[in-house]
Amino acid sequence: MFHHPRIAILGLGLGLIASPAISQQSRPRIEVQAPGELGSGRVLLFAQRIEAGETEPPKSVSADPFVHKQNFVAAREIPGLAAGARIGLDGDDQAYPASMSALAPGDYWVQAVLDRDHDYAYRGAPTGDDVVSPVQRITLPTSGAAPVLTLSTTVPTWPLWESARGPMFSAEDRAVVDQRIKPFEFVSPTLSAFHGRPITMRGLVVTPVGYDEGSDTYPVVYFTHGFAAGMESLGDSAVGVLTATHAGRLPPMIWVMLDQSGPFGTHEFADSVNTGPWATALTRELIPDIEARHRTDGRAESRFLMGHSSGGWAMLWLQVNHPDLFGGAWISAPDVTDFTDYLGVDITRPEARVVSEMGRMEAVLGDYGGQASSFEAVFSPRGADGRPMPLYDRATGAVDPQVARYWRERWDVSQRVRTGWVPERLDNRLHVWVGANDQFGLDRSVRRLEAAVTAVGGRADFTYLPGKGHFDLYADGGDRWALRRIMAWQMWKRARPNSPLADPVATPPAS
């Protein structure tokens, strides 16, 4: 988010929609043009109501179901745009929360984006090589010629440690970062065979202080990010781990930061009929390759998993399905683990309906890559058209019982626990934290998972932090990453029970 699972049931109440009588009086039209020839992509037109007294335009205008959910967006796929050519977006285009013709009279900030690689639904913002217009002020209803937005600025692509503000580090710090944090790219034979083209697994390896000067082996933590994140987010996490390790707040371990972003969203490191055999590629190819090239302990008892949100679900799934490979999963606020509570709906019930504005908005932003379609890409069977089958109809909310049954039988973690928990392989290897006030209701799903573990006599740790939500779960006072520190020291004690090193703080996050 952000790096969190972006699940929500959203009401309209946006203050952008006119009454039916007003909507019939005018037919707004906004034109988008190119100063030079542009290739294919998805044109997105965003509108944001101007607040009273607001005179300075925002740097950008956007819409997504999590931060800018009150804004308007219209979209159209284009095969290309010749220099000087214009396209007009109006009430006939796909739009959210309603047709452009229903926009209430008033003043708006507007901006156009050409999403060239169709990743806006995942990223929630323009990315490298997309083309954007300046933010412009318009008044609706318009009089005279339609407003024109010019796609004039190409979004740059920045190297890992640079941004629009320049280098992230001084030369001295950059030397440390380059020594301790190493990007990797690994072409997976299994994934490449599945997709019929080379598929690269990417990430970063963070080694502790003194690694290059010694011969010791180390425990290893495999970490992956949440929804909307990627290599940039992993870079931030890697620098945070490096800094905390240097300061003694984290124990000396090797951290492998895994990128799980892809065209359909997050692939969850699961073996899916749509996204491919990512679990197989990780466990049988990438991990052996990483550990052949780095001094890890090379044993399950000190090979650990960590993730939050979508990353939490991925690591939970890996631990449950590969218990002999990993010594434990330390996860927080995992995405839905029990499909009897998906957005508050038991999708296994006859006539189930999912009422989600998230799905409706994502269908405008792009028909793949959003959170709802990301779940479907991993969990759903493949349809006759070669695409993942939708769980529910975006307009009516009706759940497809065939798809719901497929989800429940193959991907419900609680069900997997009930049918496949082996105490000697899984007891004491799951450590789950969630906020008791999780904004997306993920605490309810975790409680169902805990009940499943209890029902089979399993032993696992479940912690519900009072007063905590999805986004502040790790923080304790001034320490934004207190929970990560606690998790890391628990791992260390599992791998090195006789070590004199200990958590310098050794107190749980404040509730």
SULCORLIN-V582458 format. One record per residue. RES is the residue in three letters. SS is DSSP state (H for helix, E for strand, C for the rest). PHI is phi as a letter, one per 20 degrees, with the letter a starting at -180 (* if undefined). Layout:
BEGIN
<<RES/SS/PHI> <RES/SS/PHI>>
END
This chain:
BEGIN
<<MET/C/*> <PHE/C/p> <HIS/C/m> <HIS/C/c> <PRO/C/f> <ARG/C/d> <ILE/C/c> <ALA/C/b> <ILE/C/d> <LEU/C/d> <GLY/C/e> <LEU/C/f> <GLY/C/l> <LEU/C/e> <GLY/C/m> <LEU/C/d> <ILE/E/d> <ALA/C/f> <SER/C/f> <PRO/H/g> <ALA/H/f> <ILE/H/f> <SER/H/f> <GLN/C/e> <GLN/C/e> <SER/C/b> <ARG/C/c> <PRO/C/g> <ARG/C/b> <ILE/E/c> <GLU/E/d> <VAL/E/c> <GLN/E/c> <ALA/E/d> <PRO/C/f> <GLY/C/c> <GLU/C/f> <LEU/E/c> <GLY/C/e> <SER/C/f> <GLY/E/q> <ARG/E/d> <VAL/E/e> <LEU/E/d> <LEU/E/d> <PHE/E/d> <ALA/E/c> <GLN/E/c> <ARG/E/f> <ILE/C/e> <GLU/C/f> <ALA/C/g> <GLY/C/n> <GLU/C/e> <THR/C/d> <GLU/C/e> <PRO/C/f> <PRO/C/f> <LYS/C/f> <SER/C/b> <VAL/C/c> <SER/C/b> <ALA/C/b> <ASP/C/b> <PRO/C/f> <PHE/C/c> <VAL/C/d> <HIS/C/d> <LYS/C/f> <GLN/C/e> <ASN/C/e> <PHE/E/e> <VAL/E/b> <ALA/E/c> <ALA/E/b> <ARG/E/b> <GLU/E/f> <ILE/E/c> <PRO/C/e> <GLY/C/q> <LEU/E/b> <ALA/C/f> <ALA/C/g> <GLY/C/n> <ALA/C/f> <ARG/E/c> <ILE/E/c> <GLY/E/d> <LEU/E/e> <ASP/C/b> <GLY/C/f> <ASP/C/e> <ASP/C/e> <GLN/E/f> <ALA/E/b> <TYR/E/b> <PRO/C/e> <ALA/C/b> <SER/C/g> <MET/H/g> <SER/H/f> <ALA/H/e> <LEU/E/f> <ALA/C/f> <PRO/C/g> <GLY/E/q> <ASP/E/d> <TYR/E/c> <TRP/E/e> <VAL/E/c> <GLN/E/b> <ALA/E/d> <VAL/E/c> <LEU/E/d> <ASP/E/e> <ARG/C/f> <ASP/C/d> <HIS/C/l> <ASP/C/d> <TYR/H/f> <ALA/H/f> <TYR/H/e> <ARG/H/f> <GLY/C/m> <ALA/C/a> <PRO/C/f> <THR/C/c> <GLY/C/g> <ASP/C/n> <ASP/C/f> <VAL/E/c> <VAL/E/c> <SER/E/e> <PRO/C/f> <VAL/C/f> <GLN/E/c> <ARG/E/e> <ILE/E/c> <THR/E/c> <LEU/E/d> <PRO/C/f> <THR/C/f> <SER/C/c> <GLY/C/n> <ALA/C/f> <ALA/C/f> <PRO/E/g> <VAL/E/c> <LEU/E/d> <THR/E/d> <LEU/E/f> <SER/E/d> <THR/E/c> <THR/E/e> <VAL/C/f> <PRO/C/f> <THR/C/d> <TRP/C/d> <PRO/C/f> <LEU/C/g> <TRP/C/d> <GLU/E/c> <SER/E/b> <ALA/C/f> <ARG/C/e> <GLY/E/o> <PRO/E/f> <MET/C/f> <PHE/C/c> <SER/C/f> <ALA/H/g> <GLU/H/f> <ASP/H/f> <ARG/H/f> <ALA/H/f> <VAL/H/f> <VAL/H/f> <ASP/H/f> <GLN/H/f> <ARG/H/e> <ILE/E/d> <LYS/E/d> <PRO/E/f> <PHE/E/c> <GLU/E/c> <PHE/E/c> <VAL/E/e> <SER/C/e> <PRO/H/f> <THR/H/f> <LEU/H/f> <SER/H/f> <ALA/H/f> <PHE/H/f> <HIS/H/e> <GLY/C/m> <ARG/C/a> <PRO/C/f> <ILE/C/d> <THR/E/d> <MET/E/e> <ARG/E/c> <GLY/E/r> <LEU/E/c> <VAL/E/d> <VAL/E/d> <THR/C/d> <PRO/C/e> <VAL/C/g> <GLY/C/n> <TYR/C/g> <ASP/C/f> <GLU/C/e> <GLY/C/d> <SER/C/c> <ASP/C/f> <THR/C/e> <TYR/E/c> <PRO/C/f> <VAL/E/c> <VAL/E/d> <TYR/E/e> <PHE/E/c> <THR/E/c> <HIS/C/e> <GLY/C/e> <PHE/C/f> <ALA/C/n> <ALA/C/e> <GLY/C/a> <MET/H/f> <GLU/H/f> <SER/H/f> <LEU/H/f> <GLY/H/f> <ASP/H/f> <SER/H/f> <ALA/H/f> <VAL/H/f> <GLY/H/f> <VAL/H/f> <LEU/H/f> <THR/H/f> <ALA/H/f> <THR/H/f> <HIS/H/g> <ALA/C/e> <GLY/C/n> <ARG/C/e> <LEU/C/c> <PRO/C/f> <PRO/C/f> <MET/C/c> <ILE/E/e> <TRP/E/d> <VAL/E/d> <MET/E/e> <LEU/E/d> <ASP/C/e> <GLN/C/d> <SER/E/e> <GLY/E/b> <PRO/C/g> <PHE/C/e> <GLY/E/p> <THR/E/d> <HIS/C/e> <GLU/C/m> <PHE/C/l> <ALA/C/d> <ASP/E/e> <SER/E/d> <VAL/C/f> <ASN/C/d> <THR/C/e> <GLY/E/o> <PRO/E/e> <TRP/H/f> <ALA/H/f> <THR/H/f> <ALA/H/f> <LEU/H/f> <THR/H/f> <ARG/H/d> <GLU/H/c> <LEU/H/f> <ILE/H/f> <PRO/H/g> <ASP/H/f> <ILE/H/g> <GLU/H/f> <ALA/H/f> <ARG/H/d> <HIS/C/c> <ARG/C/e> <THR/E/e> <ASP/C/f> <GLY/C/m> <ARG/C/b> <ALA/H/g> <GLU/H/f> <SER/H/c> <ARG/E/d> <PHE/E/c> <LEU/E/c> <MET/E/b> <GLY/E/a> <HIS/E/c> <SER/C/m> <SER/H/f> <GLY/H/f> <GLY/H/f> <TRP/H/f> <ALA/H/g> <MET/H/f> <LEU/H/f> <TRP/H/f> <LEU/H/f> <GLN/H/f> <VAL/H/f> <ASN/H/e> <HIS/C/c> <PRO/C/f> <ASP/C/e> <LEU/C/e> <PHE/C/c> <GLY/C/e> <GLY/E/q> <ALA/E/d> <TRP/E/d> <ILE/E/c> <SER/E/c> <ALA/C/l> <PRO/C/f> <ASP/C/g> <VAL/C/g> <THR/C/d> <ASP/C/b> <PHE/C/e> <THR/C/e> <ASP/C/b> <TYR/E/d> <LEU/C/l> <GLY/C/n> <VAL/E/d> <ASP/C/e> <ILE/C/f> <THR/C/e> <ARG/C/e> <PRO/C/g> <GLU/C/m> <ALA/C/f> <ARG/E/c> <VAL/C/d> <VAL/C/e> <SER/C/c> <GLU/H/f> <MET/H/g> <GLY/H/f> <ARG/H/f> <MET/H/f> <GLU/H/f> <ALA/H/f> <VAL/H/e> <LEU/H/f> <GLY/C/r> <ASP/C/e> <TYR/C/b> <GLY/C/o> <GLY/C/f> <GLN/H/f> <ALA/H/f> <SER/H/f> <SER/H/f> <PHE/H/g> <GLU/H/f> <ALA/H/f> <VAL/H/e> <PHE/H/e> <SER/C/e> <PRO/C/f> <ARG/E/e> <GLY/C/e> <ALA/C/f> <ASP/C/e> <GLY/C/n> <ARG/C/d> <PRO/E/f> <MET/C/f> <PRO/C/f> <LEU/C/f> <TYR/E/b> <ASP/C/f> <ARG/C/f> <ALA/C/e> <THR/C/e> <GLY/C/n> <ALA/E/f> <VAL/E/e> <ASP/C/f> <PRO/H/f> <GLN/H/f> <VAL/H/f> <ALA/H/g> <ARG/H/f> <TYR/H/f> <TRP/H/g> <ARG/H/f> <GLU/H/f> <ARG/H/d> <TRP/H/c> <ASP/C/f> <VAL/H/f> <SER/H/f> <GLN/H/f> <ARG/H/f> <VAL/H/f> <ARG/H/f> <THR/H/d> <GLY/H/c> <TRP/C/f> <VAL/C/d> <PRO/H/g> <GLU/H/f> <ARG/H/d> <LEU/H/c> <ASP/C/g> <ASN/C/m> <ARG/C/d> <LEU/E/d> <HIS/E/c> <VAL/E/c> <TRP/E/d> <VAL/E/b> <GLY/E/f> <ALA/C/f> <ASN/C/d> <ASP/C/g> <GLN/C/f> <PHE/C/d> <GLY/C/m> <LEU/H/f> <ASP/H/f> <ARG/H/f> <SER/H/f> <VAL/H/f> <ARG/H/f> <ARG/H/f> <LEU/H/f> <GLU/H/f> <ALA/H/f> <ALA/H/f> <VAL/H/f> <THR/H/f> <ALA/H/f> <VAL/C/e> <GLY/C/m> <GLY/C/f> <ARG/C/d> <ALA/C/b> <ASP/E/d> <PHE/E/c> <THR/E/c> <TYR/E/d> <LEU/E/e> <PRO/C/f> <GLY/C/m> <LYS/C/e> <GLY/C/d> <HIS/C/f> <PHE/C/d> <ASP/C/d> <LEU/C/f> <TYR/C/e> <ALA/C/e> <ASP/E/b> <GLY/C/m> <GLY/C/e> <ASP/E/e> <ARG/C/f> <TRP/C/c> <ALA/H/f> <LEU/H/f> <ARG/H/f> <ARG/H/f> <ILE/H/f> <MET/H/g> <ALA/H/f> <TRP/H/f> <GLN/H/f> <MET/H/f> <TRP/H/g> <LYS/H/f> <ARG/H/f> <ALA/H/e> <ARG/C/c> <PRO/C/f> <ASN/C/d> <SER/C/f> <PRO/C/f> <LEU/C/f> <ALA/C/b> <ASP/C/g> <PRO/C/f> <VAL/C/d> <ALA/C/l> <THR/C/c> <PRO/C/f> <PRO/C/g> <ALA/C/f> <SER/C/e>>
END
